[in-house]
């Protein structure tokens, strides 16, 4: 595998992940792409008590996109914010102490249906259960070893 193939695999996995996410009850909660929201959340989980500007710097996302993502995460009950004691104009972002029902729903939803759909043949043939198990086991192994920290520049 080369870097391009790995990059394309990553994009495919992101799309499967998006398809595995349960739809929100309220249509307005689904506005915009989920990717920046998940990127911002991943950064907050790795760096609790961070600012929007710091998230933007680490992730490479525009600050406006991070601000929108953080607002969506606050609304969903995934993160809490508080004034920064060092600079009251900024807010510190951290994972919510008590995740909301929506967060619990998203975390408890499996990828089984989305993975089955991704592995279904072009003619609609369902994937072999052994293939589903093999791919699922490979994803579990990758998830254990390739955490967000593994992608940090050294």
Secondary structure, 3 states (H helix, E strand, C coil): CCHHHHHHHHHHHHHHHHHHCCCCCCHHHHCCCCHHHHHHHHHHHHCCCECHHHHHHHHCCCHHHHHHHHHHHHHHCCEEEEEECCEEEEEEEEECCCCCHHHHHHHHCCCHHHHHHHHCCCCCCCCCHHHHHHHHHHHHHHHHHCCHHHHCCC
